[in-house]
Amino acid sequence: MPGKSATGTSATEPNKHALLTAQVHTNPDPLLPPSRGTGYGSLTVTLSATAETQVSGVVFTLRDFPDDTRYASTSIEPGTDWELTYDPDRSRPAQSAFILSPTTAEECTLTVGEQITLTFQDLPLSPANSHPQLDIEEFTHSSKQRNATRHTHQPYDLTRSSALIHSFEPEKVTLANGESAALLWSGIGATYTLSYGDIKEEDITEFFNPATGRGRYTTKPLHDTTAFLLTATTGGSNRRSHSLTTAVTTTTPDLTIGNLTVTGTTTQYAHPIPIDYEWTVGANWTPDTDGLLTGYIETATKDPDAAAVEISATSGGAARYRTLTQTYFPVDAPHPIYGSITFPCRAGWTVHVSPANQPCTATLFWNPIGTTNPTKPEITQSEGLIKNGGFNKGWHPWNTHGGTKFGTSDGRRVAIIGSTHSDSSIEQYVSGLIPGNKYRLSAWLRDPDGICCVGVKGYGGKEKWTYASAGDLWKRIDVEFAPVDHNGATVYIWRKRAHDVAYCDKVSLAPSPWLYNGDFEKPHLRGWTVQGPVERSAEQPYQGGYCAKIPGGVSSTCEVSQKVTGLTAGQWYALNGRINDPEGTTGLLVQYDNSTKYCYPPAGGWQNATITFCPPSDCAAKVYFLRSWGSKRNAYVDDITFTLHEPIPHVGHEGGEGVHV
C-alpha cells in the first residue's frame, strides 16, 4: 500500500508503463458547478487491467471541489477485497484525496478483464470552485516485477462532456435540389469519419480544428433528402467510439422510379406549400391529395432534455401513421440540434401536429403529389383550455383593463399591453380544470423594462406570477399551479404603468404532469435518468404497451430517477407505482428535504407500492426505483404517478408589488 506522505501531482502525459486504464463518467455530464447556491453530482470510475497486475493502492484526488467533499458517499463494486478511505494527509483546501487499497493483504491481484467500479455520490458543487477535475495515481507492478511503482494518469477535466462528439448539425436543414450541405460539429480530438448516401466512412478529420474544438465539412451536391452518420474514434489502449446522426431535406428531390409503365399524359407538381399555425396548442388538417409533410423543428431553450413534436394521422377513427421527432439545444453548443421531419399521408387523412413534451417551433411544408392545382391545407386550430390565445379573434373572451390594443410583430397579430396613465392587464376565466392536477400557464412576452408578468389566481391556492426579463427578445414565461377544490382559475397578463409597452402572444394552458413518462410509453425511458442496464420493455407491462425492465444477474445497483420540482411546504403528496419482482428486491423511493422514504412490495406478481409524505419546506424531490445487485431474475416497474394526497388549505393573496388584477 502506498505511504501516507503528501505527494505532488501535475498535468503530465500518462506514464506509458501504467498498468491500469480508467473510464470516468459523471452525472450530470459534464459536471458543471451551478451559477448560484450549492449543487450536487456523482462520479463513477471503472478501473481495469491491461495485464495481470499487482495493485497495492490507487489514489484519487478531487481538485477544485468544496472542502466538504470529504463527506461524499462512496461505494465499490466488488466490495469484498477493496476499501476506499478518505486521506487527510494528501488532502488540501479545495482538494480531497481518497485511497483505494486491498482489505486482506498489502497487494491484490487484478486479472485481465477484471474491473473495479468506484462511485462518489453527493459531490458538492459550488460556484467558487469552477473547474473540478480528477487526478489518478496508481501504485502497481506486473507479476514479473517486485516493487510497486507510482504511475500518474493524465488529469480528467470533469467540466467537459465524456461524449467525443458534443453536437452535430447541418448549417441549413432544407436545401434546393443540387445544393451541397455544410455540416457543423463540435467535439474533442479524434478521428472523424462521415457516411451518407453512397459515401461510406469518409475520413474528414482534416476539417476539424482541435484548437477550437469545432469542425465544418461541405458535402457533394445533394439531390434527395439525406441522412448523415458522423463517427469519432480515439486510438490507443483506451479505444472509444461515438456516433451522432443528422439529416437535411431536399425540397424538390430527384424522382427515381423502377418498372414504371405510363399510358397517356402525366403531371408532377412538386412546389412545397408553407404551413403556418399557432404552434403552442397544435394543429389539425385534412389534405385533399396524397403528399409528404416535410420540414424541421427547433428549440431555443438550452436544456439537456429533448423537446419533441408528435405527428399522427387517422382515417375513419383508426390510427394510420405516427412519428415523433426530437430537437434539443446542448448547453455548450452555439446552435440547437434540428429535428428533420418527413411524414407521408394520404388524401382524406386527418393529420394532427402537437408538442409532445417541451415547447418548440416548427417550419413545415406540404408537398402534394399528382395534382396540377394544389390547395393550401385548411388548418384547424386546437383551442385548448384558453380561448383565443393568439388574439386572432379580437379580444373575446379576454377582459381588458387600462391600456391595451393590438399590433403586429414579425407579421403576426399580438396584444400590446401598457399605459403611461395606469396599470394595464388582460384576463380570462378558464373552466374545466381538475382539482389536484398540475397545470402550466405559458405566454410569450417581449418587455423592454421587465415589468410585465404572467399570473394565475382564484384556483384555491396562493396567487402565482412570473415576470418577464427585460429586453427586446421574445421570452416564454411559465407559471405552474394545481387547483384546490376549484375547477376553474383566472389567468392574466399584467404590466405596471410605464412609458414603454409590452408585447404578448401565444397564451396557452395545458396539463403539466408531476412525472413525465411514468407509464414508460415514450421511447428510450425518456424523462428518466438511468443508472445500470435498465431498458424499456414490452415483455410484461402492467397495462399499456411498455414497462421498465431491470434484468437479473447484474453486478451493479440499478437506479432510475426523475426530479420533481415545485413541492409546497405542508402539502401531502402521494407516490404510487406497480412493481413485479419475483425476489422482492425492487423498491420505490423518494428523497426530499434531507429525508428519504421507501416502499419495497412483497415478491411475486404485480404489487402496488405507495408512499405518502409532507415536506416541511418548499423543495424539489428525487423520485426513483432501485434494485441492488445480486438479484437473479428479471424485475418490472410500471405506472408510476405523483399526485396531491389531500387538498392544500386555502390561502389568501400574498402580494407582489401591485399585482392585483
C-alpha positions in Angstrom: 0.0 0.0 0.0 1.4 3.5 -0.8 2.7 5.6 2.0 0.6 8.4 3.6 3.1 11.2 2.9 1.9 14.1 0.7 2.7 13.8 -3.0 2.6 16.4 -5.7 0.6 15.9 -9.0 0.9 17.7 -12.3 -0.9 17.6 -15.6 1.6 15.2 -17.3 1.0 12.7 -20.0 0.0 9.3 -18.8 3.0 7.1 -17.9 3.5 4.6 -20.8 4.2 1.9 -18.2 0.8 2.4 -16.4 -0.9 -1.0 -16.0 -4.5 0.3 -15.3 -7.0 2.0 -17.6 -9.7 4.2 -16.2 -13.2 5.0 -17.6 -14.6 8.2 -16.0 -18.3 9.2 -16.1 -20.1 12.0 -14.3 -23.8 12.7 -13.6 -24.6 15.3 -14.8 -22.3 15.1 -17.8 -20.4 17.4 -17.8 -20.0 18.2 -14.1 -20.6 22.0 -14.2 -20.9 24.0 -11.0 -24.2 25.9 -10.5 -24.3 29.7 -11.1 -25.6 30.2 -7.5 -26.1 28.1 -4.4 -24.9 24.5 -4.0 -25.5 21.7 -6.4 -24.6 18.0 -6.3 -23.3 15.4 -8.7 -21.8 12.0 -8.9 -18.6 10.5 -10.3 -18.1 6.9 -11.4 -14.6 5.5 -12.2 -14.1 2.0 -13.6 -10.6 0.6 -13.4 -9.4 -2.4 -15.5 -6.0 -4.0 -16.1 -4.2 -4.4 -19.4 -2.2 -7.3 -18.0 -2.2 -9.3 -14.7 -1.4 -6.6 -12.2 -0.5 -6.5 -8.5 -2.2 -3.4 -7.0 -1.1 -2.0 -3.7 -3.1 1.2 -3.9 -4.7 3.8 -6.1 -5.1 7.5 -5.1 -8.0 9.5 -6.4 -7.6 13.3 -5.9 -10.7 15.5 -6.4 -9.4 19.0 -7.2 -11.3 22.3 -7.1 -14.2 20.9 -5.1 -15.7 22.4 -1.8 -13.9 21.2 1.4 -16.9 19.2 2.5 -16.3 16.8 -0.4 -14.6 14.6 2.2 -18.1 13.7 3.4 -19.3 12.4 0.0 -20.8 8.9 -0.1 -18.6 6.3 -1.7 -19.1 2.7 -2.9 -17.0 0.0 -4.5 -18.0 -3.0 -6.7 -17.0 -5.7 -5.9 -16.5 -4.5 -2.3 -15.1 -7.7 -0.8 -11.4 -7.2 -1.5 -11.1 -3.4 -1.5 -11.9 -0.4 0.6 -12.0 3.3 -0.3 -11.0 5.7 2.5 -10.5 9.5 2.8 -6.8 10.5 3.2 -6.4 13.7 5.3 -2.6 13.8 4.7 -2.9 14.1 1.0 -5.9 16.5 1.1 -5.6 20.3 0.9 -8.1 23.2 0.8 -10.5 22.6 -2.2 -8.7 19.2 -2.7 -9.9 15.9 -1.3 -7.9 12.6 -1.6 -9.2 9.1 -1.3 -7.2 5.8 -1.3 -8.3 2.5 -2.8 -6.5 -0.3 -1.1 -6.8 -4.1 -0.6 -8.5 -5.2 2.6 -6.9 -8.6 3.1 -3.2 -8.1 2.1 -0.7 -5.5 1.1 -1.4 -6.3 -2.5 -4.3 -7.7 -4.5 -4.1 -9.3 -8.0 -6.3 -7.7 -10.8 -6.5 -10.1 -13.8 -7.1 -9.1 -17.4 -10.8 -8.2 -17.9 -11.5 -7.8 -14.2 -12.9 -4.4 -13.2 -13.3 -2.3 -10.1 -16.0 0.3 -10.1 -15.9 3.2 -7.6 -18.8 5.7 -7.2 -18.6 9.1 -5.5 -22.1 10.3 -4.7 -23.5 13.6 -3.4 -20.4 15.5 -4.5 -21.0 19.2 -3.6 -20.6 21.7 -6.5 -20.1 25.4 -5.8 -19.7 28.5 -8.0 -16.5 29.2 -6.1 -15.0 26.0 -7.5 -15.4 26.5 -11.2 -13.2 23.8 -12.7 -13.4 20.4 -10.9 -11.0 17.7 -12.0 -9.9 14.2 -11.1 -6.3 13.0 -10.7 -5.4 9.3 -10.5 -2.2 7.8 -9.3 -1.6 4.0 -9.3 0.9 2.1 -7.2 1.2 -1.2 -9.2 3.6 -3.7 -10.7 3.2 -6.6 -13.0 3.5 -10.2 -11.9 7.1 -10.2 -13.2 8.2 -7.3 -11.1 8.7 -7.0 -7.3 8.2 -3.4 -6.1 5.2 -1.2 -6.8 5.8 1.9 -8.9 3.8 5.1 -9.0 2.3 6.0 -12.3 0.4 9.2 -12.8 -2.6 9.3 -15.2 -3.5 12.4 -17.2 -5.9 14.6 -15.1 -9.6 14.2 -16.1 -11.4 17.5 -16.8 -14.8 16.9 -15.3 -16.3 20.1 -16.8 -16.1 18.6 -20.3 -18.6 16.0 -21.6 -17.4 12.4 -21.8 -19.0 12.3 -25.3 -16.5 12.5 -28.1 -19.0 14.5 -30.2 -20.8 17.3 -28.4 -23.0 18.4 -31.3 -23.7 17.6 -35.0 -26.0 19.6 -37.2 -26.4 21.0 -40.8 -26.0 24.7 -41.3 -29.3 24.6 -43.3 -31.8 21.8 -42.8 -33.7 22.5 -46.1 -31.8 22.6 -49.4 -32.6 23.1 -53.0 -32.0 20.2 -55.4 -28.3 20.1 -56.3 -27.2 22.2 -53.3 -24.4 21.0 -51.0 -24.9 20.6 -47.2 -22.5 22.3 -44.8 -22.2 20.1 -41.7 -21.0 21.6 -38.4 -19.9 19.7 -35.3 -18.1 20.2 -32.0 -16.1 17.6 -30.0 -12.6 16.6 -28.9 -9.5 15.5 -30.7 -10.3 12.2 -32.5 -10.5 10.5 -35.9 -13.8 11.6 -37.6 -15.5 9.7 -40.4 -18.7 10.6 -42.3 -21.1 8.2 -44.0 -24.1 9.3 -46.2 -25.7 8.2 -49.4 -23.1 6.1 -51.3 -20.2 7.6 -49.3 -19.0 5.1 -46.6 -16.8 6.2 -43.8 -15.0 9.1 -45.5 -12.2 10.4 -43.3 -12.9 14.1 -42.6 -10.5 14.6 -39.6 -8.6 17.3 -41.6 -11.7 19.5 -41.4 -11.7 19.6 -37.6 -9.8 22.3 -35.7 -8.6 20.9 -32.4 -7.8 24.4 -31.1 -11.4 25.5 -31.3 -13.0 22.0 -30.9 -15.1 22.6 -34.0 -15.4 21.2 -37.5 -17.1 22.2 -40.8 -17.4 20.0 -43.9 -19.2 20.6 -47.2 -20.7 17.6 -48.9 -21.1 16.8 -52.6 -24.3 18.2 -54.2 -27.4 16.5 -52.9 -30.5 15.6 -54.9 -32.7 13.9 -52.3 -33.4 14.0 -48.5 -30.2 12.7 -46.9 -29.2 11.3 -43.5 -25.6 11.6 -42.2 -23.7 9.5 -39.7 -20.6 11.1 -38.0 -18.4 8.8 -36.0 -15.5 9.8 -33.8 -12.9 7.3 -32.7 -9.9 7.5 -30.3 -6.9 5.2 -30.6 -4.6 3.6 -28.1 -5.4 1.1 -25.5 -8.4 3.1 -24.3 -10.2 3.0 -27.6 -13.6 4.7 -27.7 -16.1 5.4 -30.4 -19.1 7.7 -30.5 -21.6 8.5 -33.3 -24.3 11.1 -33.9 -26.8 11.5 -36.8 -28.5 14.4 -38.6 -30.3 14.9 -41.8 -31.3 17.5 -44.4 -34.4 17.8 -46.6 -34.3 18.5 -50.3 -37.5 20.5 -51.2 -37.7 19.2 -54.8 -35.8 15.8 -54.8 -35.0 13.8 -57.9 -37.5 11.1 -58.6 -36.2 7.6 -59.1 -38.7 5.0 -60.5 -38.3 1.4 -61.4 -40.6 -0.8 -63.6 -42.9 2.1 -64.5 -45.4 1.9 -67.4 -47.2 5.1 -68.3 -50.0 5.4 -70.8 -51.1 9.0 -71.6 -50.0 12.3 -70.1 -48.7 12.6 -66.5 -48.0 15.7 -64.5 -46.0 16.0 -61.3 -46.4 19.1 -59.1 -43.5 19.5 -56.7 -43.6 23.0 -55.2 -43.9 22.8 -51.4 -46.5 24.9 -49.7 -45.5 26.6 -46.3 -47.8 25.8 -43.4 -48.4 28.4 -40.6 -50.4 27.9 -37.4 -50.5 28.5 -33.6 -47.8 26.1 -32.5 -48.3 26.1 -28.8 -51.6 24.2 -28.9 -51.2 22.1 -32.0 -53.0 22.0 -35.3 -55.2 19.7 -37.5 -55.8 19.5 -41.2 -57.2 17.1 -43.8 -55.2 17.2 -47.1 -57.2 16.8 -50.4 -54.4 14.9 -52.1 -51.6 12.5 -51.3 -48.3 14.1 -50.3 -45.4 14.5 -47.9 -45.2 16.7 -44.9 -41.6 17.9 -44.6 -39.6 20.4 -42.6 -37.8 20.7 -39.3 -38.3 21.6 -35.7 -36.0 23.5 -33.2 -36.0 24.8 -29.7 -34.5 28.0 -28.3 -34.1 26.7 -24.7 -30.7 25.3 -23.7 -31.9 22.2 -21.9 -30.4 18.7 -21.6 -33.9 17.2 -22.1 -35.0 17.0 -25.7 -38.2 18.7 -26.9 -40.3 16.7 -29.3 -43.1 17.0 -31.9 -45.6 14.3 -32.4 -47.3 13.9 -35.8 -50.2 11.4 -36.2 -52.8 10.6 -38.8 -56.2 8.9 -38.5 -58.8 7.8 -41.0 -62.2 6.6 -40.2 -61.3 6.7 -36.5 -58.4 4.3 -36.9 -54.7 5.3 -36.5 -52.8 5.2 -39.7 -49.3 6.6 -39.1 -47.4 8.2 -36.2 -43.9 9.7 -35.7 -42.0 11.5 -33.0 -39.3 14.0 -33.9 -36.8 15.4 -31.4 -34.8 18.6 -31.1 -32.5 19.8 -28.3 -30.1 22.6 -27.6 -26.8 21.4 -25.9 -25.5 23.8 -23.3 -22.1 24.0 -24.9 -23.3 24.5 -28.5 -23.9 27.7 -30.4 -27.0 26.4 -32.2 -29.8 23.9 -31.5 -29.8 20.4 -32.9 -32.6 20.5 -35.5 -35.1 17.6 -36.0 -35.9 16.7 -39.6 -39.5 15.7 -40.5 -40.7 13.6 -43.4 -44.3 12.4 -42.9 -46.2 10.6 -45.7 -50.0 10.9 -45.7 -53.0 10.1 -48.0 -55.8 12.2 -49.2 -58.6 12.4 -46.6 -56.5 11.5 -43.6 -56.8 13.8 -40.5 -53.3 14.9 -39.6 -52.6 16.3 -36.1 -49.3 18.1 -35.1 -48.6 18.9 -31.4 -45.7 19.3 -29.0 -45.1 16.0 -27.2 -43.4 17.5 -24.1 -41.4 20.7 -24.1 -42.4 23.5 -26.5 -40.5 24.0 -29.7 -41.1 25.8 -33.1 -41.7 24.1 -36.5 -41.2 25.1 -40.1 -43.4 22.8 -42.2 -44.1 22.3 -45.9 -46.9 20.4 -47.6 -45.6 18.6 -50.8 -48.7 17.5 -52.8 -48.3 14.6 -55.3 -50.2 14.1 -58.5 -52.1 17.4 -58.9 -51.6 20.5 -61.1 -53.8 22.6 -58.8 -52.9 22.0 -55.2 -54.7 23.8 -52.4 -53.1 25.0 -49.2 -54.2 22.8 -46.2 -57.1 24.2 -44.1 -55.6 24.5 -40.6 -58.0 23.9 -37.7 -56.6 25.4 -34.6 -56.8 23.3 -31.4 -58.3 25.8 -28.9 -57.1 24.1 -25.7 -58.2 25.4 -22.3 -57.5 29.1 -23.1 -59.6 30.5 -25.9 -58.1 32.9 -28.5 -54.6 32.7 -27.0 -53.2 34.1 -30.3 -55.6 37.1 -30.3 -56.6 36.4 -33.9 -60.3 36.8 -33.0 -60.2 40.2 -31.3 -60.4 40.4 -27.6 -63.2 37.9 -26.9 -63.2 36.3 -24.4 -60.5 38.3 -22.8 -61.3 41.2 -20.3 -59.1 44.2 -20.7 -58.1 46.9 -18.2 -56.0 50.1 -18.7 -54.0 50.5 -21.9 -54.5 47.5 -24.3 -54.5 47.3 -28.1 -53.5 45.1 -31.0 -50.3 45.4 -33.1 -48.1 43.3 -35.3 -44.7 41.6 -34.7 -42.9 39.6 -37.3 -46.1 39.6 -39.4 -48.2 38.2 -36.6 -51.0 39.8 -34.7 -50.1 40.3 -31.0 -51.5 42.0 -27.9 -49.9 45.3 -26.8 -50.2 46.0 -23.0 -49.1 49.2 -21.3 -50.0 52.8 -20.5 -48.4 55.9 -19.0 -51.6 56.6 -17.1 -52.4 53.4 -15.3 -51.5 49.7 -14.8 -52.8 47.6 -17.6 -53.9 43.9 -17.9 -55.9 41.3 -19.7 -57.5 38.3 -18.0 -59.6 35.3 -18.8 -61.5 32.8 -16.7 -60.7 29.2 -17.5 -63.1 26.3 -16.6 -62.8 22.6 -16.9 -59.8 22.2 -14.6 -59.4 19.1 -12.4 -58.6 19.7 -8.7 -55.3 18.2 -7.7 -53.9 18.1 -11.3 -51.0 20.2 -12.2 -51.2 22.8 -15.0 -48.7 25.0 -16.8 -49.7 28.5 -17.9 -47.5 29.8 -20.7 -47.2 33.1 -22.7 -44.6 34.7 -24.9 -43.7 38.2 -23.8 -41.4 40.9 -25.1 -40.9 43.7 -22.5 -38.1 46.2 -22.6 -38.5 47.1 -18.9 -39.1 43.7 -17.4 -42.3 44.9 -15.5 -44.8 42.6 -17.2 -45.9 39.3 -15.6 -47.9 36.2 -16.3 -50.1 35.1 -13.4 -53.0 32.9 -12.1 -55.4 33.4 -9.3 -58.8 32.1 -8.0 -57.9 28.4 -8.2 -58.0 27.8 -4.4 -54.3 28.3 -3.7 -51.8 31.1 -3.5 -51.8 33.6 -6.3 -48.8 33.0 -8.5 -47.0 35.1 -11.1 -43.7 35.3 -13.0 -42.1 38.4 -14.5 -40.6 38.6 -18.0 -36.9 39.6 -18.1 -36.1 43.0 -19.6 -35.0 43.0 -23.2 -36.1 43.1 -26.9 -36.3 39.4 -27.4 -39.4 37.2 -27.1 -39.3 35.0 -24.0 -41.6 32.2 -23.0 -42.9 32.7 -19.4 -44.4 29.7 -17.5 -46.4 29.5 -14.2 -47.3 26.1 -12.8 -50.2 25.6 -10.3 -52.6 22.9 -9.1 -56.3 23.8 -8.5 -57.6 23.1 -5.0 -61.3 22.4 -4.6 -61.8 24.5 -7.7 -62.5 23.5 -11.4 -61.6 27.0 -12.7 -59.0 29.8 -12.5 -58.4 33.3 -13.7 -55.3 33.8 -15.8 -53.8 37.2 -16.6 -51.1 39.3 -18.1 -50.3 42.4 -16.1 -48.0 45.4 -16.6 -47.1 48.3 -14.3 -47.7 51.8 -15.5 -44.7 53.0 -17.6 -43.8 54.8 -20.8 -43.0 51.7 -22.9 -45.3 48.8 -23.7 -45.0 45.0 -23.6 -46.0 42.6 -26.4 -47.8 39.3 -25.7 -48.6 36.3 -27.9 -49.4 32.6 -27.8 -51.0 32.3 -24.3 -51.8 28.6 -23.5 -52.8 26.4 -20.6 -52.2 22.7 -20.6 -51.9 19.9 -18.0 -48.4 19.6 -16.6 -47.8 16.1 -15.1 -45.7 15.9 -12.0 -43.9 12.9 -13.5 -43.1 12.7 -17.2 -43.4 9.3 -18.9 -44.4 7.4 -15.7 -46.1 4.7 -17.8 -42.9 4.3 -19.9 -44.8 4.5 -23.2 -42.4 7.1 -24.5 -39.3 5.7 -26.3 -36.0 5.1 -24.6 -37.2 5.8 -21.0 -37.4 9.4 -22.0 -37.5 11.8 -19.0 -35.7 9.4 -16.6 -32.1 9.3 -15.6 -30.9 5.7 -15.8 -28.0 4.0 -14.0 -27.4 0.4 -14.9 -28.8 -1.8 -17.8 -32.4 -0.8 -17.3 -34.5 -0.8 -20.5 -37.9 -0.2 -21.9 -39.7 -3.5 -22.5 -42.9 -4.9 -23.9 -42.5 -8.2 -22.1 -44.7 -7.8 -19.0 -46.4 -4.4 -18.8 -48.9 -3.9 -16.1 -51.1 -2.0 -18.5 -50.4 -0.3 -21.9 -47.7 -1.5 -24.2 -44.5 -1.0 -22.2 -42.9 -1.0 -18.8 -39.3 -0.7 -17.4 -37.3 -3.9 -17.1 -34.4 -4.5 -14.7 -32.6 -7.6 -15.8 -31.4 -10.2 -13.4 -27.8 -11.3 -12.9 -26.4 -7.7 -12.9 -23.3 -7.0 -10.9 -24.2 -3.4 -10.1 -27.1 -1.5 -8.5 -29.7 -0.3 -10.9 -31.4 3.1 -10.3 -33.9 5.0 -12.5 -34.7 8.5 -11.2 -36.5 11.8 -12.1 -36.6 15.2 -10.4 -39.9 16.7 -9.4 -39.9 20.4 -8.6 -42.3 22.9 -7.0 -43.3 21.0 -3.9 -45.0 23.1 -1.3 -44.3 23.1 2.5 -47.1 21.4 4.5 -48.7 19.8 1.5 -49.2 16.0 1.4 -48.1 14.1 -1.8 -48.6 10.5 -2.9 -46.1 8.5 -5.0 -47.6 5.3 -6.5 -46.2 2.6 -8.7 -46.5 -1.0 -9.8 -43.6 -3.5 -9.2 -43.3 -7.1 -10.4 -40.2 -8.6 -8.7 -40.1 -12.4 -8.0 -37.4 -11.8 -5.4 -38.8 -8.7 -3.7 -35.6 -6.7 -4.1 -37.0 -3.7 -6.1 -38.2 -0.6 -4.2 -39.9 2.7 -4.9 -38.2 5.7 -3.1 -38.4 9.5 -2.8 -35.8 11.9 -1.4 -36.9 15.4 -0.3 -35.6 18.0 2.1 -32.8 15.7 3.5 -35.3 12.9 4.1 -35.8 9.5 2.3 -38.9 7.3 2.2 -39.2 4.0 0.5 -41.6 1.0 -0.2 -40.4 -2.5 -1.1 -43.5 -4.5 -2.0 -43.6 -8.3 -1.4 -42.2 -10.7 -4.1 -44.4 -12.3 -6.8 -46.6 -10.8 -9.5 -47.6 -7.1 -9.8 -47.7 -5.4 -6.4 -48.7 -1.9 -5.6 -46.1 0.5 -4.0 -47.4 3.6 -2.3 -45.5 6.4 -0.4 -47.1 9.5 1.2 -45.1 12.4 2.6 -45.3 16.0 3.6 -42.2 18.2 3.0 -41.5 20.7 5.9 -40.3 23.4 3.4 -40.7 24.3 -0.3 -38.4 21.9 -2.2 -37.8 19.6 -5.0 -37.9 15.8 -4.8 -36.0 12.9 -6.4 -38.4 10.1 -7.3 -36.7 6.8 -8.2 -36.9 3.0 -8.2 -33.9 0.9 -7.1 -32.7 -2.6 -7.2 -29.5 -3.8 -5.6 -27.0 -6.0 -7.4 -27.1 -9.8 -6.9 -30.7 -10.5 -7.9 -31.0 -13.4 -10.3 -34.3 -12.9 -12.1 -35.8 -10.0 -14.1 -38.0 -7.4 -12.4 -40.5 -4.9 -13.9 -41.8 -1.5 -13.0 -44.8 0.4 -14.5 -47.4 3.1 -14.0 -45.5 5.5 -11.6 -47.7 8.5 -10.6 -47.0 11.5 -8.4 -50.2 13.3 -7.1 -51.5 15.5 -4.3 -52.6 13.4 -1.4 -55.0 15.9 0.2 -56.1 19.5 -0.6 -53.9 22.4 0.2 -55.7 24.7 2.7 -57.0 27.9 1.1 -54.5 30.8 1.4 -55.3 34.4 0.6 -53.4 36.6 -1.8 -49.7 37.1 -1.0 -48.8 40.1 -3.0 -46.1 41.1 -5.3 -45.8 44.8 -5.9 -49.2 46.0 -7.2 -50.2 42.6 -8.8 -53.9 42.8 -8.2 -55.8 42.3 -11.5 
